Amino acid sequence: MDLHFGDGKPTDEERAAVDALLGPAESSWEGADRSDGDLRWARGGRTARDRRDLLLPGLHAINDRVGWISEGALGYLCRRLTVPPAEAYGVATFYAMFSVRPRPATVLQVCTDLACAAAGASELCAGVEAGLGPGSGVGVERSPCLGLCERAPAVLAVRAGDPVRTAVSAPATVESAVLAASAPDAAPEEAPVAAAVPQAVPQTVPQTVPQTGDKAGDKAGDPALTLLRRVGVVDPADLDDYRAHGGYSALRRAFAIGPAAVIREVTDSGLVGRGGAAFPTGRKWQATASQPARPHYLVCNADESEPGTFKDRVLMEGDPYALVEAMTVAAYAVGAERGYLYLRGEYPRALRRMGHAVDRARARGLLGDDILGQGFAFDIEIRRGAGAYICGEETALFNSIEGYRGEPRSKPPFPVEQGLFGRPTVENNVETLVNVLPILNLGAQAYAAIGTGGSTGPKLFCVSGSVARPGVYELPFGATLGELLALAGVRAGLRAVLLGGAAGGFVRPDELDLPLTFEGTRQAGTTLGSGVVMAFDDTVPLPRLLLRIAEFFRDESCGQCVTCRVGTVRQEEALHRIAERTGAAAAGDIALLREVGRAMRDASICGLGQTAWNAVESAIDRLGAYE
């Protein structure tokens, strides 16, 4: 192991940020002042190496406190964890939210992805840069999707310090964005209930619009709702309020019937993963539970980075205890004593509310060594992502938690055999896990009666773009695309609908009778994905939209496999060339796009490269984008 350290020294502020996470250094081998004892023996190396998984939290600690990660700060963190600085540098530069170069303490991230681009993000960004001016001390960065698509365009301001401060403005104007960047501490607090939440990482969110005012909130209390029935009804900070609205009844039933019966209920319900892959959840749980190796782990994937997706954010912000309960049920079923909630770094409010929910559940005996007196031990640790779309892939997420670059692993072995830390692991996203609660409360047969035979249960759809009422909609599987868009108030002049986000595909306005089921979209030659539904009217330039999708995949490719690393670049280059050309002039580049797309689909290691061509292909074939 090469532990060559540079000459950079950490500042007192950088050292304090690391020590606040890891505790004070105990010897000069870890960065403390040298003592006589340190000259005689080395201590702590093996223990430090066992804490490699704290590298990502350590990078967050420095970046939060100072605003960027210097050579000295990185070196000190590496000494504390016995991690080669070259490896840690590779990890730090992997994530978009970190900087290894000096930058202002306040950074304003302006989303320029699909929904925000269609809502004028470029003009907003130019206006903000002009409004702040060169001497403002604020850095303006163009950002991929911030998960606020229903309130596009969106900005996120982050001010480094102790504590770090954040402010969100959505839908943003130049004036509100400048205010968020210039004085996040002066921005109005979101609501009294949120102000009362203990804040491990205090954050300020200006009340530009009600942030729980998604369509879920508009229909709060509707008995037809299942997953969203508590959003906008319960106080998300109050555990007693959650329990008064049916909370923890599913966990009690799980304890009553036992782990094997819980897995059988989930299997019989027909629940499949809601992140896009649609793998049967019961099969995954059974495969993990049957593994003799111990320990088992549970990982909740809350890194919903697909442009257009924000349903998991709404669930975590509006009903955080439901996710805590659902993770506990899943852990009980598969025999996991530890769970990790991997949460998007761009979700400050969800981080605060989930952190509070975990702390309160632990204090009330609903997490810990003896949950509800049943002798079952389980606890949850929250890990923040740092801006990497690829970490939505389960094995890349495992690498990220373990302190490595978030690059996908080859399969087999599969995660149910060797997942996090090389142990059997169940990974599900937020929506999938929250579905487990109604399965236990209603029973598998009643749950399976919702939806269709091939796609059971309710589904959350993230509707944004050219609609009057963007937000999260809960519908049973089998509703049509036209019915969903009618609820959202689709605008006149509809040009196309993007299903599944950047990794999905376009459909035409004459295809609105498409049933929103996994089998229905598959039969129609498209995909349901994670539930993204983006509507675009004829004011949105389609070639520019496709170019933004190509730019997104180029930026987010981890570069591990050649087909994806090179193919995403070639795809973007070809789209640049044909952006202003159509017909025969573009035919050669369209043929090249098809060849590159097939290569990425056939030979890429993970879903990013395999789906990077989908939206472009569907726009060419279904919409005639360049005719």
C-alpha positions, 0 to 999 in steps of 0.5 A, a space after each residue: 500500500 502506497 501511503 506517500 503523503 504530500 507536503 500540504 498541512 491541514 488548517 485548524 478548521 480542516 483538522 477540526 472538521 475531520 476530528 469532529 467526525 473521527 474523534 481526535 488523533 491518538 498518535 503522530 501516525 494519525 496526524 497528531 503531534 509526535 510523542 516519544 511513544 510514537 517513535 517506538 511503535 506504530 499504532 492504529 493502522 489496522 483499526 483505521 483501515 477498518 474505517 475506510 467506509 468513513 472516507 465519504 463522510 470525511 470528505 463531506 465534513 471537510 467540504 461542508 466546513 470549508 467549501 472545498 478539499 485542499 491537499 492538506 485536508 485530504 492528506 490529514 483525512 487519509 492519515 486518520 483512515 490509512 487510505 492512500 492519498 492517490 485513492 482518496 483523490 480519485 474518490 474526491 474527484 469522482 463526485 460533482 459536489 466536491 471540489 479539490 480546487 479553491 472556490 467561494 464558500 457559497 456556491 449556487 447550483 442552478 439546475 440545467 437538466 430537462 425540466 429546468 432547461 425547458 423552464 428557462 434555466 439558461 436565462 436564469 443562470 445568465 441573469 443570476 451571474 449578472 445579478 451577483 456580479 464578479 465580486 459577490 463571493 458566490 460561485 455559480 455552477 450549472 448543475 444536473 437535476 436537483 430533484 425539484 422538477 415539479 417546481 422548475 427552474 430550481 436552484 440550491 445555495 450551499 454556504 460552507 461553515 460550521 454549520 453548513 447552510 443551504 437554501 432552496 429557491 424553486 421555482 426560482 427567479 433571478 431575484 429569489 436565486 440571488 437572495 438565496 445565494 447572498 443571504 441564506 441565513 436571512 431567508 424565511 424558514 419553511 414552516 414552524 414544524 420544521 423549525 422545531 426539528 433538531 438539526 444535526 446539519 442546520 439548513 434554511 429553506 426559503 418558502 418560495 412555494 410550499 415544498 410539500 404542496 405536491 399533488 400528494 399534499 393536495 389529496 391528503 387524507 384521500 382514502 383512495 391513496 395508499 402510499 401518500 395518504 399521510 403526506 400533508 396530513 401528519 406532522 413529519 417530525 412527530 412520531 406519535 402523530 405517525 403512530 396515530 395514523 396507522 404507523 408501526 402496525 405493519 411492523 407489529 404484524 411482521 413480528 406476529 407472523 415471523 420473517 418467513 411469513 413476511 417474505 411469503 406475503 411480499 412474494 404473493 403480493 407481486 411487488 416488484 422493484 419501483 426503481 426501474 428494473 422491476 425485479 420481484 422483491 420477494 425473490 430478492 429477500 428470500 435469496 438474501 435471507 437464505 444465505 448462511 454468511 453473516 452479517 446480512 445488510 439492508 441498503 435503501 437506495 434514496 439516490 434518485 438522480 434520474 432527471 425528472 424523478 422526485 417521488 422518493 424525496 416527497 415520501 422522505 420529506 412528508 412521511 419519514 417514519 414510514 421509511 424507517 418502519 419499512 426498513 425495519 420490516 425488511 431487515 427483520 425479514 432478511 435477518 439484517 442487523 444494520 441498514 444504510 440509507 444512501 440519500 441524495 446529497 442534493 436533498 437537504 430537507 430530506 436529510 434533516 427529516 430522515 435524520 430526525 426520524 431515525 433519532 426519534 425512533 431509536 430513542 423510543 425503542 423502535 430502533 436499537 438492540 431490542 425493538 418493541 421487546 421482540 429481541 430483534 436488533 436493527 439500526 439505520 445509518 444515513 450516508 449522504 451521496 455527493 452528486 453521482 448518477 451512477 451511484 443509483 446502480 446498486 453495486 456502485 452504491 455499495 462501493 460508494 458506501 465502502 469508501 471507493 469510487 462509485 463504479 459498478 461491479 461485474 455480476 455475478 456474484 450478485 448482491 444477495 450473495 456478496 453485496 455491501 462489505 462482501 456480505 449478503 445484501 438487500 437493496 431496494 429504493 424508497 418507494 419499493 420499501 414503503 409498499 411493504 407496509 400496505 402489503 402487511 396491513 392489507 394482506 397480500 391478496 388485497 394488495 395484489 388486487 390493486 393494479 393489474 395481474 402483471 403489475 400489482 399495487 399502486 404506483 407513484 408518477 412524477 409528472 413535470 414539464 408542460 402541465 398545469 399541475 406538476 407533482 407526484 401522483 399515485 395511481 393504480 397500475 393500469 391507468 393510461 398515460 392520457 388519464 394521468 396527463 388529464 389529472 395534471 392538466 396537460 397544456 395545448 400543443 403537446 409535442 412529446 412525452 418522455 417516460 422513464 427520464 433520461 434513460 427512458 423513451 419518448 412517446 407521441 401525443 397519439 399514444 396517450 392510451 398507453 397503459 402505465 404498466 411494466 408489461 404495457 410499456 414493454 409491449 409498446 416498445 418503451 419503458 415505465 422506468 422509475 415513474 417519470 412522466 415529462 410532457 413537452 409542448 411545441 415551444 421546447 426545441 427537441 434537438 436541444 433537449 436530446 443534446 442535453 440528455 447526451 451531455 448528461 450521460 457523458 458527464 455521468 459516465 463513470 468511465 470504467 468501461 470503454 463502450 460507455 466512456 467513449 460511446 457517450 462522448 461520440 453520441 454527444 458529438 454526433 448530436 452537436 453536428 446534426 443539431 442544425 441539420 436535418 434529412 439527408 445531411 444528418 443521415 450519416 450521423 444518425 447511422 453512426 448514432 445507431 451503431 454507437 447506441 447498439 454497442 453501448 447497449 450490448 457491451 456496457 457493464 451497467 444500466 447507464 451505458 445500456 440505456 444512454 441511447 434509449 431516449 435519442 433512439 425513440 426521438 428519432 424513430 417515434 418522433 422523427 426528431 431530425 426529419 
